Amino acid sequence: MHQNVLIQNLKHPIFYQNFIILRNLLNRVIVLN
């Protein structure tokens, strides 16, 4: 992921929350596998 995108996510709480949710989902998938 590009740093610019990450910085933009930090500026927008809603997108940042979505990023956290997606990361949590990925972690669950990894655990299941």
N, CA and C atoms as an extended XYZ file, in Angstrom:
99
Properties=species:S:1:pos:R:3:atomname:S:1:resname:S:1:resid:I:1 pbc="F F F"
N         0.846       -1.195        0.000 N   MET     1
C         0.000        0.000        0.000 CA  MET     1
C         0.884        1.248        0.000 C   MET     1
N         0.486        2.242       -0.780 N   HIS     2
C         1.295        3.457       -0.876 CA  HIS     2
C         1.154        4.299        0.393 C   HIS     2
N         2.232        4.944        0.763 N   GLN     3
C         2.196        5.781        1.973 CA  GLN     3
C         1.184        6.910        1.823 C   GLN     3
N         1.068        7.470        0.610 N   ASN     4
C         0.113        8.560        0.384 CA  ASN     4
C        -1.308        8.112        0.714 C   ASN     4
N        -1.652        6.909        0.309 N   VAL     5
C        -2.991        6.388        0.589 CA  VAL     5
C        -3.180        6.231        2.093 C   VAL     5
N        -2.141        5.748        2.762 N   LEU     6
C        -2.214        5.553        4.206 CA  LEU     6
C        -2.410        6.893        4.915 C   LEU     6
N        -1.679        7.902        4.458 N   ILE     7
C        -1.804        9.244        5.047 CA  ILE     7
C        -3.211        9.785        4.833 C   ILE     7
N        -3.766        9.583        3.643 N   GLN     8
C        -5.130       10.038        3.357 CA  GLN     8
C        -6.118        9.327        4.274 C   GLN     8
N        -5.882        8.040        4.526 N   ASN     9
C        -6.771        7.286        5.414 CA  ASN     9
C        -6.726        7.864        6.823 C   ASN     9
N        -5.534        8.271        7.244 N   LEU    10
C        -5.397        8.834        8.587 CA  LEU    10
C        -6.140       10.164        8.691 C   LEU    10
N        -6.236       10.876        7.559 N   LYS    11
C        -6.934       12.168        7.562 CA  LYS    11
C        -8.448       11.980        7.559 C   LYS    11
N        -8.911       10.815        7.106 N   HIS    12
C       -10.355       10.562        7.032 CA  HIS    12
C       -10.715        9.373        7.928 C   HIS    12
N       -11.262        9.650        9.126 N   PRO    13
C       -11.593        8.613       10.115 CA  PRO    13
C       -12.430        7.475        9.546 C   PRO    13
N       -13.399        7.796        8.675 N   ILE    14
C       -14.282        6.759        8.133 CA  ILE    14
C       -13.477        5.750        7.318 C   ILE    14
N       -12.601        6.251        6.460 N   PHE    15
C       -11.786        5.354        5.644 CA  PHE    15
C       -10.814        4.588        6.532 C   PHE    15
N       -10.335        5.240        7.573 N   TYR    16
C        -9.397        4.591        8.491 CA  TYR    16
C       -10.094        3.434        9.210 C   TYR    16
N       -11.358        3.661        9.595 N   GLN    17
C       -12.130        2.596       10.251 CA  GLN    17
C       -12.311        1.428        9.297 C   GLN    17
N       -12.597        1.742        8.020 N   ASN    18
C       -12.765        0.682        7.023 CA  ASN    18
C       -11.469       -0.093        6.853 C   ASN    18
N       -10.349        0.624        6.898 N   PHE    19
C        -9.038       -0.017        6.766 CA  PHE    19
C        -8.815       -0.991        7.919 C   PHE    19
N        -9.177       -0.576        9.121 N   ILE    20
C        -9.023       -1.433       10.299 CA  ILE    20
C        -9.915       -2.664       10.176 C   ILE    20
N       -11.152       -2.473        9.715 N   ILE    21
C       -12.086       -3.596        9.549 CA  ILE    21
C       -11.541       -4.585        8.529 C   ILE    21
N       -11.035       -4.066        7.405 N   LEU    22
C       -10.481       -4.943        6.370 CA  LEU    22
C        -9.271       -5.693        6.911 C   LEU    22
N        -8.445       -5.010        7.689 N   ARG    23
C        -7.252       -5.652        8.251 CA  ARG    23
C        -7.667       -6.771        9.208 C   ARG    23
N        -8.685       -6.505       10.026 N   ASN    24
C        -9.178       -7.518       10.958 CA  ASN    24
C        -9.725       -8.725       10.205 C   ASN    24
N       -10.441       -8.478        9.108 N   LEU    25
C       -10.987       -9.574        8.303 CA  LEU    25
C        -9.852      -10.403        7.707 C   LEU    25
N        -8.819       -9.724        7.230 N   LEU    26
C        -7.669      -10.437        6.653 CA  LEU    26
C        -7.002      -11.289        7.725 C   LEU    26
N        -6.890      -10.754        8.935 N   ASN    27
C        -6.286      -11.506       10.030 CA  ASN    27
C        -7.107      -12.757       10.336 C   ASN    27
N        -8.412      -12.648       10.287 N   ARG    28
C        -9.280      -13.803       10.550 CA  ARG    28
C        -9.091      -14.860        9.475 C   ARG    28
N        -9.007      -14.415        8.236 N   VAL    29
C        -8.825      -15.358        7.122 CA  VAL    29
C        -7.496      -16.085        7.281 C   VAL    29
N        -6.460      -15.347        7.659 N   ILE    30
C        -5.133      -15.950        7.842 CA  ILE    30
C        -5.183      -16.985        8.966 C   ILE    30
N        -5.895      -16.643       10.040 N   VAL    31
C        -6.014      -17.568       11.172 CA  VAL    31
C        -6.762      -18.832       10.748 C   VAL    31
N        -7.821      -18.659        9.959 N   LEU    32
C        -8.606      -19.808        9.499 CA  LEU    32
C        -7.760      -20.713        8.609 C   LEU    32
N        -6.889      -20.099        7.820 N   ASN    33
C        -6.043      -20.888        6.932 CA  ASN    33
C        -4.877      -21.463        7.723 C   ASN    33
